[in-house]
Structures are given as C-alpha cells and as structure tokens.
Amino acid sequence: MYNAVLVKYSGEIPLKSSPVRSRWERKLLNNIISRLRAVGLHFERVRREGGRIFIHTDKPREVGREVAKVFGVIEANPVVEIDNTLETIRRTAIEIASQAIGPGESFAVRARRVKSYSIQSKEIEKIVGADILKALRGKNVRVNLDNPDKKIFIEVRETTAYVYSEVFKGVGGLPYGVSGKFVALFSGGMDSTLAAWLMMRRGAEVIPIHFELTPHYGSDAKERALTTLKWLREWVKGLPFKAYIVRIGEIHSQVSLPDERYRCIFCKYLMYKVAEKIALEENAHGVVTGEALAQVASQTPQNLMFLSKAASLPIYRPLIWMDKNEIANMLQEINGYSITAKKVIACKLAPKHPVTYVREEIGKEIEAIVTDDLVEEALNTAEPIIFD
C-alpha cells in the first residue's frame, strides 16, 4: 500500500539563511541518494518540498529503515501519497488503521496541514478519528489522545496528502560534511569511537587516526580498531571515508623518559603532534579526542592543559562532560557498545602509578624529546585506509 517515504530532518536547517539552508538540504539529499545507491535500494525519484524530502519507491519500508541511518534525518516514514481531498484522506486512513491497529488497542490521529488547506488540523483529526472508530468497532478499539497504542499520521500539503502509521526514528544531527573536516585520535574503544561519532552526527567529516603500539599492545587491539572503523563507516555508507594507521610502537621502544610515570603523557603528546600534521595535510579544522575530564590520570585538568599545548589547531573533546556510564549508554543506543567495549590486551607501557600533574621541568623534557624528526619518523609509518 505504501508508495513513498516522507523524510523529516533537523529543525536547525530551516533556521539558516536561504543560501545555507539550500546548500545543507542539497547535501542531505545527496547523502540519502548516495546511501540508497550504495546499499542497492531502488527509488524512482527524490524531491525536496516545504521542509520535507519525499522518496518515491516500491520498497518504502526498506528505504525508510536505511534513510533513518543518515545523519540529519529525524524520521523516515513509509507513507501513502494521495490527493488531498478529505474523502480520499478519510478512506486511506481507514485502510491504514485497519492494518495498524489491533483488537482492543487504543489509537490517536495526528494531523498536520499547510495553511492554505481549508480544513484545520484538529478538525481533520476529529473527522478521521470518528471514521476509524466506526470502521473498527468490531475490534473494540478506543481513542486515547494522551498515550495511544497506535498513531495514524496525516500530513496535508498543497496538492497531495500523506497518511502513515509507521515511524523509523533517525539520529538527527546535521548532514554529514556541512561542518568541516577533522582528524580524530582513535583507539577503537568506547570513548574515541563515541567522540568521532558525535562529531560526525554534528555534520563533521571525520578522519580517524589509529596509533598502532605493536609490540606493546595485543593484535586484538588493532583488530578492534579496524572493526570499529568499519562500524563507523556504515553510518556514512556511500560517502568517502578515510582513516590512518600510524605505527609508534618502535618509537616507544627507542625513547627513554626521565620518569616512566610520564609514559602516557609522552604517548598522548606525540599523538597530538602527529595528528596535527595529518590534519594540516588533510586541510582539516582541528583534532578530536575522546578525553573526558578526570576519567583517567592523563585527563586531569592539569594534564589536559599540558597536552593541549602540543597542537596549534583547536582540540575538540565532545565527551569532556560525560562519565563512563553515560558513554556506555549512548553507545548502546546506537548499537556500538558490543564492539567498542570488547576487552583487549592492555597496553604494556602504561605505568602502575601514572602522574596526574606534569611537573614543569619534566614537561619541558617531554617537549624536547618530541622533536620534528621524531614526529616525521612516526608520519613515515602512516598508512591511509580508504573504505569502499
């Protein structure tokens, strides 16, 4: 019965100036088309109209589920497109309600109309609600406007109307690619993955950088990172997606520190330096990390202040306010918890008693150790990964 998909997108987009709104809507449209083509779902045409995107397809449920994964989409709903006469709307709503509402269930009608339509939304709801109640009296259905078991949605436009009952919730955010480009420190664990995802959701093109620590960590750590990169890639399927592997394990083997308690600080400082170089090569606007305030020793305010000096580009920390439970819960909501929480062999370099405050003289020594030549040595191992 359904013959199209009605896509609702971020309410921020219509608030932009006309040129920006048009550009962002086109970007979202192109991202949707790219994803559908990448997964092999057929559609006849896609169009923008009055703050909505409409996709005409013979597979509306499959298309709706897929489009709901596109950043910027709030809902992707399989709908029946009809003419906007009240009689047609009433007849179609009864057909959909007959399929959607089960015996003994409650329902409500939610209508929305353009201002030019002669009948107000509340009146449409009353008329159609009464029709459904009468048509389904054998099922013993009832009206519940506050907390219904099922909802019948009606959207009336200038010449057409759309009736539906199924809603595929999206993740919202902004269209991928409208908010610049960033590189992200990426271990493949919970924090770095969620940080990258949140920036992607906000419209940022993200280039993850995984720092391989062989022989100081297990091969399973790299495998987790690669698995998680593939998971991230699925969110922007059909669009360009790139990552880097940078091997710094041998550098750690060669470098002696004045105090081994600073090993994690040295490691992160080096990562920042390398990430900034890659960011500049990629014309990126900053560096993203999964650091959360005071979660571990390297993330105390004092240590973050020292580490921030490593890069001249802005550093973005979207998890700075979150605790581990909040991070885990959000990952569960987006089906990323099971792979990012996978236990791997811990880094053998981590000291038993890491410092929570960088002493000035030790900080200067670390800065002196991380020379341009050392950074270049790390960059020479950088291996780009281009995902299909």
Secondary structure, DSSP 4 states (H G I P E B T S, - for coil): ---EEEEEE-TTGGGS-HHHHHHHHHHHHHHHHHHHHHHT---SEEEEETTEEEEE-S-HHHHHHHHTTSTTEEEEEEEEEEE--HHHHHHHHHHHHHHHPPTT-EEEEEEEE-TTSSS-HHHHHHHHHHHHHHHTGGGT-EE-SSS-SEEEEEEE-SSEEEEE---EE---S--TTTT-EEEEE--SSHHHHHHHHHHHHTT-EEEEEEEE-TTSS-HHHHHHHHHHHHHHHHHTTTS--EEEEEE-HHHHHH---S-GGGHHHHHHHHHHHHHHHHHHHTT---EE----TTSSGGGSHHHHHHHHTT-SS-EE-TTTT--HHHHHHHHHHTT-HHHHT---PPPTT--SS--SS--HHHHHHHHHHS-HHHHHHHHTT-EEEE--
